[in-house]
Amino acid sequence: MQRLADTASRAIPDADAVTVSLIDLAQPRTAATTDPRLIDVDEKQYSANRGPCLESAHTLRAVRAVVGEHLDQWPEFEAAAAEHGIRAYLSVPVLLPSSTSADEEHLGSLNIYSYTAAAFDPFDEGLMRLFTTAASATIASAHRWQRASEHISGLEHALVSRAVIDQAKGVLMAVHSCTADEAFAMLVQRSQHENIKLRDVAKNLLDSVTRF
């Protein structure tokens, strides 16, 4: 998110600051910024539940605002922006490709601030749409990598757990002269009785054996 904000601030000549709002949450929040002072303008919109940032999120379209022209529509945004010297504002939705449907998943908004009232023309809007499309592909790839990493980590944990349980079964089979199924049943019974995970039961058994 921070890289997205930093790159956008360099891509638009009139961009004096950029924030990234995450809207797909119970409470919207600013995930990245090139100027922490302007988080206040985002938060005024979140608390009022209106403003160009949220308008962009709801309509999934780029929204340009010139400060002073939307006093009736977004008074909270207008007051906060004016307080910080902001004259123009452009908010562009960030959409992620969906892996489960043809629809895109709305992630949030890229918010661009300028101290110049004439900033941001249709070319800038088009450029930011291309930019957010490319950024969305990168974010989606990162999400897939994270899910794959978590899946691999889970498999590794499962393999370790299986090895510990098999060793514990071997100990019980040797001590009680029982079958593998009977040894496993002993571990399950103890797990249920003590209300702890089967892997922990097996590990405790192995630890108790190695102490002697």
N, C-alpha and C positions, 0 to 999 in steps of 0.2 A: 504494500500500500504506500509506503514512504517513497519507494522508487517511482511509483506511478505519479505521485504528487511532484517529486523533484523533476522528472522528465517533462511533465506537462508545463511546469513553470518556465522551462527553457524553450519549449516548442512554440509558445504564443508570445509574440513581442510585447503585447500590452499586459501580460500576466504579471502582476506584482506579488501575488501570493496564490497558493493552491491548497485546498483541503480535500480530503476524501471522506465522505459520509457513508457509513454502513447503515442501510435502512431496513434490511431483512431481519431485524431483531425486535424483541418486545419494546426495547427502548433504543431509538437511533443514537448513534455516537459517531464522533469524528475519530477515524482510525489513523489518520496521518495528516500532517500539515507542514508547509514551508514557513509558516509564521504563526507561532502559538497564540499570539494576541487575537487572531481572527477566529479562533475556535469559539469565542463568545458570540460571534454573528451566527454560526451554525447552531449553537445551543439555544439561542433565542428563538430560532425557527422550530427546533425540536419541542421546546416547552410550550410554544404557542400552537403547535401542530399545523403550521402554515408558513409559507415562504417559498421562494423560487426553488430552493433545494428539494423540498417535499413536493412541489408542483412537478418538477422534473421526474421525481420518483413515481408519482401517481400516473402521469401521462406517458412516461417512457419517451419523452421528447426533450430536446435541448430547450432550456428556458433562459432568455437574456433579460436582465433587469437593469434599468438605469435608476439609480437612487434619486428619489424625489418624485418619481412618476407612479408609485404604487402605494401611496400613503393609506388609502382606504382598503386596499387589497391585503397588504402585508405590513401593517404598522410596526410590528415588533422587529421585523427584518430591517425596515427603513430606519428606525431609530438606532439600532445597533450598528448598521453599516455607516450611517452618517457620523456616529460617534468616533468611528475608526478612520474616517476620511475616505471611505470607499465610495466611488462614483459609478462604477459599472460592475456587473456580476454575471457570470455565465455558468449554468449548471447543466451537466451532461450525464445521462444515466449510464451506469456500467452494468452490462448484461453478460451473463455467463452462458455458454452453450449447455443445454440440459442433456444429461445422459439417458434420461428416461422418457423424454417426449420431444416433440418438434419445437415446443415453446422454449424461449430463453428464460433463464433464471435471473431475476433482478437482484443485483448485489448491493448497489448503492449509487452514489452520485459523485462525480468529479466537479468540484466547485472552484471557479477561477475568479479571483478578485483583481480589480484594477482601480487605480487612483485617477484614471482618465475616463470621463463620461462617454467619449466617443469610441471606447474600446469595444472589441468583439463584433465583427461583421459576420454575414452568412458564411464567408470562407472559413473563418475561425471555427464556427459551429461544425462545418463539414470536416475540417481537419481534426477536431476533437472527437468526432464520431469515428473516424478512421483510427485515431489513436486509441480510443477506448476499446474498439474491436480487437486490435492487436494485443492490447494489454489483457483483455478478457481471455484470449487464447492462452496467454502465458499463465494467468491465474488458474485457469481450468487445468492446465498441465501440472501445475504445482499441487492442486487438490488431488489429482489422480496419483501423483507420486506419493503424497502423504498417505492416502488410503492404502496403496500397495505396501508402503513401509510398515504401516500398522498391521496389515494382514500377515506380512512375513514375520513380524515380531510376535504376533499371536501364535503362528505355527511353531516358531522356535520355542516359545514358552510351553506349548503343548507337548513337543517332543521331549523337552527336559522333564516335564511332569510325568510323561509316560515312562521314561527311563527310571525315575525314582520309584514309581509304583511297582514296576517290574522287579526291581531289586528287593523291595520290601516283600513282595510275594515270594521271592526266592528264599528269603530268610524264614518266613512263616512255614513254607513247605518243608524246609530242612528241620525246623524245630518241632513241628507238629506232624510230620510225615503225612501231609495232606496233598491234595491236588491243587493245581493252579486256580481252578474255579473256587475251591473251598478257601484258599488263602485270600483271594480277592474278596470273597464274601465277608471274611473276618475284617478286612480293612474297611469295607463299606459299613458294616455294623458299628465299628468303632467311630467312624466318621459321623454317622447319624446320632450315635449316643452322646458324643462330645460336641456335636454341632460345629465341627471344623471341616475344612476342605480335605478331600481325599488325599491330595498331594501332600498336605501338611501332616496328615496322619502317617503317611508312608515315610516322610522325612524324619519325623520324630522317632519312629521305630528304628530307622537306620542310625540316627544319632545315638540312640540308647545302646545299640549294639556296638558301635565303634568306641564307646567310652570304656568298654571292658577288654 
